[in-house]
Amino acid sequence: MFETIDDITVRYEENGQILVNELDKAVLSKGAWTTILFRYQEWCPDSGSFGPDKYVIQRYKRSGSEYRRQSKFAISSADQARKIVDALLIWLEK
């Protein structure tokens, strides 16, 4: 899998074609369990271009000398991402 946190990516390539293009990542926690928020785009063969931005939170567990993905939560749309941000802002103000 991945040896370091910096190596962890959602970028995926097949036959020289990038199918998942990672745009950014934010490491939310480090340690034996690492949580990362990714911003990415998926290749759309019909249009010949990348689709809209997508977001996913993934958790990795360090096992021996490598990190293995244990779980993921896909944020399905920009609207859902905004709702998550709005809820967190309200909760953090309390």
C-alpha positions, 0 to 999 in steps of 0.5 A, spaced: 500 500 500 503 506 502 509 507 506 508 514 508 502 519 509 505 523 503 505 517 499 497 516 500 493 518 494 487 517 490 490 518 484 489 512 479 491 511 472 490 505 468 494 504 461 497 511 461 490 514 462 489 518 469 482 516 471 482 519 478 486 525 478 487 528 485 487 535 486 488 536 493 489 533 500 488 535 507 491 530 513 486 531 518 490 526 523 496 522 523 498 516 527 497 509 527 490 511 524 491 517 519 485 521 516 485 524 510 480 529 506 481 528 498 479 533 493 479 529 486 476 529 479 474 522 475 475 521 468 469 521 464 470 517 457 464 520 454 466 527 454 473 526 454 474 530 460 474 530 468 468 531 471 466 536 477 470 536 483 468 530 488 471 529 496 472 523 500 474 522 507 479 516 508 482 512 514 488 509 514 491 504 519 498 503 519 500 496 519 507 494 520 511 499 515 505 501 511 498 504 511 492 500 509 485 504 507 480 501 513 474 506 511 472 511 506 466 516 506 464 519 499 461 526 500 456 526 494 456 533 492 458 540 493 451 541 496 453 536 501 460 538 502 457 545 504 451 542 509 457 538 512 461 545 513 455 549 515 453 544 521 460 544 523 460 551 523 454 551 528 456 546 532 463 549 533 460 556 535 456 553 541 
